[in-house]
Each structure stands twice: as structure tokens, then as C-alpha cells.
Amino acid sequence: MNMHEIFYWYLAIINIVVLVVYGGDKLFAKLDSWRVPEKVLLLLALLGGSIGALLAMQVFRHKTRHLKFRYGVPVILLLQVAGLVYLHWK
């Protein structure tokens, strides 16, 4: 397996994990239970899970009113895409 394949697997796995974590946090919110800290949710997006975070925000209607998520997660995704484009063309 080459580095590109490893990277693609990492992105797939982190985005699935983020989708599950955001969904679990929404469930915990409904149950008035323990919550995943917002810093952790944003960190997961920063670590490559921004697509999973955006998808979860739409599917679960979670964190859509919070400006740092509504605008922050798309900005994180744009920066990640820009970084990938830069690395690809470098």
C-alpha cells in the first residue's frame, strides 16, 4: 500500500468516525446526557473530518445554529482542500 492509499483510507475512516461522534453527541443532547466538548468536535474536523462534520451537521441537524460550526467547519474544509491542491501542484 502506498502513501496515497494510506492517506485516502485515513480520510475515509476519520470522516466516518466524525459522523458517528457528531451523531452520538446529538443523541446525548436529546437525552440530556454527557456531551462531547465543542473543542473536540472542531478538532476532529481539523484532523481531516470536515466532510464528515458537514454531513453530520446536515443529517442530524446538529450544531447548525452555532456560528463557529456553521462557518468554521466549511472554512476548515476549504483550507484543507486548498492545502491538498497546493501539495498536488507543488
MIPA-470731 format. One record per residue (C-alpha): residue in one letter; chain; x, y, z. Coordinates in steps of 0.02 Angstrom, whole numbers, plus 50000, padded with zeros to 5 digits. Layout:
MIPA-470731
resn a&chain A&X X&Y Y&Z Z
...
end
This chain:
MIPA-470731
resn m&chain A&X 50000&Y 50000&Z 50000
resn n&chain A&X 50072&Y 50169&Z 49952
resn m&chain A&X 50060&Y 50334&Z 50045
resn h&chain A&X 49915&Y 50396&Z 49939
resn e&chain A&X 49811&Y 50242&Z 49979
resn i&chain A&X 49851&Y 50258&Z 50164
resn f&chain A&X 49800&Y 50441&Z 50160
resn y&chain A&X 49635&Y 50401&Z 50072
resn w&chain A&X 49597&Y 50264&Z 50199
resn y&chain A&X 49637&Y 50386&Z 50340
resn l&chain A&X 49517&Y 50515&Z 50267
resn a&chain A&X 49380&Y 50386&Z 50246
resn i&chain A&X 49399&Y 50321&Z 50423
resn i&chain A&X 49413&Y 50492&Z 50508
resn n&chain A&X 49259&Y 50555&Z 50418
resn i&chain A&X 49157&Y 50402&Z 50468
resn v&chain A&X 49217&Y 50424&Z 50648
resn v&chain A&X 49170&Y 50609&Z 50646
resn l&chain A&X 48998&Y 50569&Z 50575
resn v&chain A&X 48968&Y 50444&Z 50716
resn v&chain A&X 49036&Y 50561&Z 50851
resn y&chain A&X 48927&Y 50707&Z 50794
resn g&chain A&X 48776&Y 50591&Z 50784
resn g&chain A&X 48813&Y 50523&Z 50958
resn d&chain A&X 48830&Y 50699&Z 51026
resn k&chain A&X 48660&Y 50744&Z 50954
resn l&chain A&X 48585&Y 50590&Z 51036
resn f&chain A&X 48669&Y 50635&Z 51201
resn a&chain A&X 48597&Y 50810&Z 51187
resn k&chain A&X 48422&Y 50741&Z 51165
resn l&chain A&X 48447&Y 50627&Z 51315
resn d&chain A&X 48517&Y 50771&Z 51419
resn s&chain A&X 48670&Y 50665&Z 51449
resn w&chain A&X 48859&Y 50686&Z 51441
resn r&chain A&X 48913&Y 50788&Z 51289
resn v&chain A&X 49064&Y 50789&Z 51176
resn p&chain A&X 49154&Y 50956&Z 51203
resn e&chain A&X 49141&Y 51077&Z 51057
resn k&chain A&X 49331&Y 51090&Z 51052
resn v&chain A&X 49340&Y 50903&Z 51019
resn l&chain A&X 49210&Y 50914&Z 50880
resn l&chain A&X 49306&Y 51054&Z 50795
resn l&chain A&X 49472&Y 50965&Z 50820
resn l&chain A&X 49403&Y 50810&Z 50733
resn a&chain A&X 49355&Y 50920&Z 50585
resn l&chain A&X 49530&Y 50994&Z 50585
resn l&chain A&X 49609&Y 50822&Z 50586
resn g&chain A&X 49530&Y 50783&Z 50418
resn g&chain A&X 49350&Y 50750&Z 50464
resn s&chain A&X 49274&Y 50910&Z 50395
resn i&chain A&X 49170&Y 50820&Z 50264
resn g&chain A&X 49100&Y 50703&Z 50396
resn a&chain A&X 49065&Y 50852&Z 50509
resn l&chain A&X 48972&Y 50945&Z 50373
resn l&chain A&X 48873&Y 50790&Z 50326
resn a&chain A&X 48830&Y 50757&Z 50509
resn m&chain A&X 48776&Y 50937&Z 50534
resn q&chain A&X 48652&Y 50916&Z 50391
resn v&chain A&X 48594&Y 50738&Z 50428
resn f&chain A&X 48574&Y 50760&Z 50616
resn r&chain A&X 48535&Y 50947&Z 50613
resn h&chain A&X 48671&Y 50965&Z 50745
resn k&chain A&X 48771&Y 51123&Z 50785
resn t&chain A&X 48692&Y 51215&Z 50638
resn r&chain A&X 48646&Y 51366&Z 50744
resn h&chain A&X 48820&Y 51388&Z 50814
resn l&chain A&X 48917&Y 51512&Z 50708
resn k&chain A&X 49085&Y 51431&Z 50743
resn f&chain A&X 49017&Y 51270&Z 50668
resn r&chain A&X 48908&Y 51346&Z 50532
resn y&chain A&X 49054&Y 51447&Z 50463
resn g&chain A&X 49204&Y 51365&Z 50545
resn v&chain A&X 49183&Y 51190&Z 50476
resn p&chain A&X 49162&Y 51249&Z 50294
resn v&chain A&X 49316&Y 51361&Z 50315
resn i&chain A&X 49414&Y 51212&Z 50383
resn l&chain A&X 49360&Y 51110&Z 50231
resn l&chain A&X 49409&Y 51249&Z 50111
resn l&chain A&X 49580&Y 51264&Z 50193
resn q&chain A&X 49605&Y 51077&Z 50185
resn v&chain A&X 49557&Y 51071&Z 50000
resn a&chain A&X 49672&Y 51220&Z 49965
resn g&chain A&X 49813&Y 51131&Z 50055
resn l&chain A&X 49785&Y 50973&Z 49954
resn v&chain A&X 49781&Y 51070&Z 49791
resn y&chain A&X 49942&Y 51159&Z 49840
resn l&chain A&X 50029&Y 50996&Z 49883
resn h&chain A&X 49967&Y 50914&Z 49723
resn w&chain A&X 50030&Y 51054&Z 49611
resn k&chain A&X 50192&Y 51084&Z 49706
end
